[in-house]
Amino acid sequence: MAILGFLIHTLDEDVREVEAKVKKMPEITTYGVHQDHFIVTVAEVPADDVEKIMNKIKELDGVLTTYTTYLTIEDEIDENGNLQTNLSLTDLMRKEPKDPIN
Amino acid sequence: MELTRREVLKYAAASSAMMAIGGPMSSVMAADAGEPDKWVKSVCRFCGTGCGVMVGVKDGKVVTVKGDPNNHNEGFLCLKGALMPPIVYAKERVTKPYIRKNGVLKPASWDEAMSLVVSKFKGAIKEHGPTSVAYYGSGQALTEETYLASKIWKAGLGSNNVEGNPRLCMASAVGGYVTTFGKDEPCGSYDDIDAATCFFIIGSNMSECHPILFKRVAKRKQADPNVKIIVADPRRTNTARIADEHLSFRPGTDLAIMNAMAYVIIQEELDNQRFHSKYVTFMTSDKKKVDFDAYVKFLEDYTPEKAAKLSGVPADQIIRCAKMFAEASGSMSFWCMGLNQRIRGVWANNLVSNLHLLTGQIGKTGATPFSLTGQPNACGGVRDTGGLCHLLPAGRLIKKPEHRAHVEKQWGLKPGTIAPKPGLHTVALWNAFSEAKVKAIFVICTNPAHSMPNVNIYTEGMKRDDNFMVLSEPFMDAETVKYCDVLLPPAFWCEKRGVYGCSERRYSLLDQSVEPMGECKPDVEILLDFAKRMGVDPKVIPFKNSDDIWEEWRIMSSETPYNFAGITRPRLEKESGILWPCPTEDHPGTKIRYVRGEDPNIPKDYKNKYHFYGKPDGRAVIWFRPYKGAAEEPDNDYPMVLNTGRVIDHWHTGTMTMKVPELRRSFPNAYVEVNTEDAKKYGIQNGDDVLLETRRDKMVFQAKVSDVCRPGMVFVPWFDAKLMINKLTLNAFDKGSKQPEYKICAVRIKKA
């Protein structure tokens, strides 16, 4: 299981709407809106679904981008009882942030 | 406040996001603890990253910790750092002195305990001379504590037997820097991370051992998709998982790989001839100066194909990595225990620097070799102050008469006071103690009965009646407590005031946040009392407190290239860390050494841009360092390699992290990591008990079967006192640095 801390950067006028939508996602916990356009967010997802959830959020109307600030991956056990540690973060790390904050 | 591990991780994740936007606090948890009465500036107690922290105090107690937004970590903390408060109030805290009587530690007064200590030390010196007494300190002690102890022993008692656990973790890095550049400590700083375009991480699991720096590397990669990461490690660690290239090599063969990278760089004409012809000396291992052509000839033994056969890394991958390193606009190397804890540790360090000197990837922002440090004050506290048996403050050597003379003058000693022969290095010291040749030892802030390699022989020695150990240790359950003759209760971390110096030459002040528990005293007070009772001349030890000690050390540094005369106590109180050299109070500190205009040791009108002033000719050295095997290679009887190290949630011998429920629950016991192929071969399933046996001892661990270890090796973390892997490790050491080879020894395994 991955635990991911990140900021969702939204348009100021959409921040509350985005927060409401994100709050409905079962794997997401939010920690408030800051500076009128940042939502402090934590996701708990299976390691392989990290990109999926991030993409889902980025596709919401009003979201400019997301900034990952924390990532920890807990060991997962497969059906044979072996640890699965195959998550490659390379592609995730390669993704260029859209509209970076200056 | 009882939190599950999951909740803690979520809080940490949320806090990191909050901090990224300069949020109101670093830890969301703080809200539950109530707003502190005050915040006190300090430094994290764990690794050598040296993250600034703010200690939240309420009603005279530490209630929370948050990252210092003004220090290099910009408010970020890893989980261990964020969870420090419970450690201060652990039920295992030692809060009064004890004396061992009939095998049992009995409470005693400070006067009884110190009187016994002093009678034993005086008796040893009287009967066996000053070399029969020793100090064994720590990279976790404050700078002032180590400086003071070193001065008491070397100038006051006439013994150079001053050692410490940095010998076990960073000595090879010191040896590497000194032989290559002439001076210890890194050339660059953490800021280089933000400009580097290629990271070469070798022998370091940054993601678990230095998570805040790893986060900075990952952030760099995230910001620029063209940034490349090369990780060389026999294990596919979390660090390796973000790499563009993971070189999984047979343990010990990294020397061949780095020579092969140099070979490729030259063959592809990617070396920086203008740089190395002007600023580099080529030198054979037997210290003969030779030319570039001789180096090219030496490297012929290290074609990528030959290195591939030795290491198991494909030749084309070695070629790709060499090009990646050389062609980048800025390459930054990181390494840690994987290189240092080896019998070829100094050589491995030299080979990393070779790549930088060959390509000119040094002395510009984003281009530097950079050793990571395991402890919070190994650099500033022990290396810089000369807290080892061969050193004097500011990188000077006991064996050099001119260095002794200079230090004697600075300390106001009669010429000839400092003994000319270096003392015993760590392995030799504990050997001598085990044989009762060293009669009395003062141990501060470290746990040698757990951390020494091949530890059984040392714990047996500690049991003897004809030697004496006094231990200043905050926690009653530390393994060494079982063997000490006197146990002293030290003030812990935020209960005292002093300086830590982290991996990037940054000195930061830990201010006292709360009063010490019970009868605890800062180690500075304990050592000052010891010196007074031992009759050390008060002119030699004139200090009243740690501020006095810092003042002397600061002024002393001004006559050396370490010059931090500008780092005054008031300045440290105000600022969150300053990098030396820093010669004046208005100097901002130094991010890049050996470069004109950056390093204050080089005159602004110096004729050349670079000046490696640690070497008489101003040139750094590219060393010819051949590949040689480990001290104990696998064979028919012991066919696998045993590797040891850390896990993210525990630090060193676990005496602190095992006090935090969330951390303890996540890794309650040590385990053995076995590759899936090996597991199949030996009929081992995940969770099975597995017997590990070396030539020194055997022990049963639960198996974690995965593809993290490469086939043919197993990994065991060393935090667990119940399953102490150091009973199995080897105490062979590097001839130059005297650092033991924890990372490689031969082992056999079978299902228990």
Chai-1 contact restraints between the chains, C-beta under 6 A:
chainA,res_idxA,chainB,res_idxB,connection_type,confidence,min_distance_angstrom,max_distance_angstrom,comment,restraint_id
A,I3,B,L9,contact,1.0,0.0,6.0,A-B,restraint_1
A,I3,B,A13,contact,1.0,0.0,6.0,A-B,restraint_2
A,G5,B,A13,contact,1.0,0.0,6.0,A-B,restraint_3
A,G5,B,A14,contact,1.0,0.0,6.0,A-B,restraint_4
A,G5,B,S16,contact,1.0,0.0,6.0,A-B,restraint_5
A,G5,B,A17,contact,1.0,0.0,6.0,A-B,restraint_6
A,F6,B,A17,contact,1.0,0.0,6.0,A-B,restraint_7
A,L7,B,A17,contact,1.0,0.0,6.0,A-B,restraint_8
A,L7,B,A20,contact,1.0,0.0,6.0,A-B,restraint_9
A,Y31,B,A14,contact,1.0,0.0,6.0,A-B,restraint_10
A,H34,B,I21,contact,1.0,0.0,6.0,A-B,restraint_11
A,F38,B,I21,contact,1.0,0.0,6.0,A-B,restraint_12
A,V40,B,A14,contact,1.0,0.0,6.0,A-B,restraint_13
A,V40,B,A17,contact,1.0,0.0,6.0,A-B,restraint_14
A,V40,B,M18,contact,1.0,0.0,6.0,A-B,restraint_15
A,V42,B,K10,contact,1.0,0.0,6.0,A-B,restraint_16
A,V42,B,A13,contact,1.0,0.0,6.0,A-B,restraint_17
A,V42,B,A14,contact,1.0,0.0,6.0,A-B,restraint_18
A,T69,B,S16,contact,1.0,0.0,6.0,A-B,restraint_19
A,T69,B,A17,contact,1.0,0.0,6.0,A-B,restraint_20
A,T69,B,A20,contact,1.0,0.0,6.0,A-B,restraint_21
A,Y70,B,A13,contact,1.0,0.0,6.0,A-B,restraint_22
A,Y70,B,S16,contact,1.0,0.0,6.0,A-B,restraint_23
A,T72,B,L9,contact,1.0,0.0,6.0,A-B,restraint_24
A,G81,B,N686,contact,1.0,0.0,6.0,A-B,restraint_25
A,N82,B,N686,contact,1.0,0.0,6.0,A-B,restraint_26
A,N82,B,V705,contact,1.0,0.0,6.0,A-B,restraint_27
A,L83,B,K704,contact,1.0,0.0,6.0,A-B,restraint_28
A,L83,B,S706,contact,1.0,0.0,6.0,A-B,restraint_29
A,T85,B,S706,contact,1.0,0.0,6.0,A-B,restraint_30
A,L89,B,R241,contact,1.0,0.0,6.0,A-B,restraint_31
A,L89,B,I242,contact,1.0,0.0,6.0,A-B,restraint_32
A,M93,B,K221,contact,1.0,0.0,6.0,A-B,restraint_33
A,M93,B,Q222,contact,1.0,0.0,6.0,A-B,restraint_34
A,M93,B,I242,contact,1.0,0.0,6.0,A-B,restraint_35
A,R94,B,P225,contact,1.0,0.0,6.0,A-B,restraint_36
A,E96,B,P225,contact,1.0,0.0,6.0,A-B,restraint_37
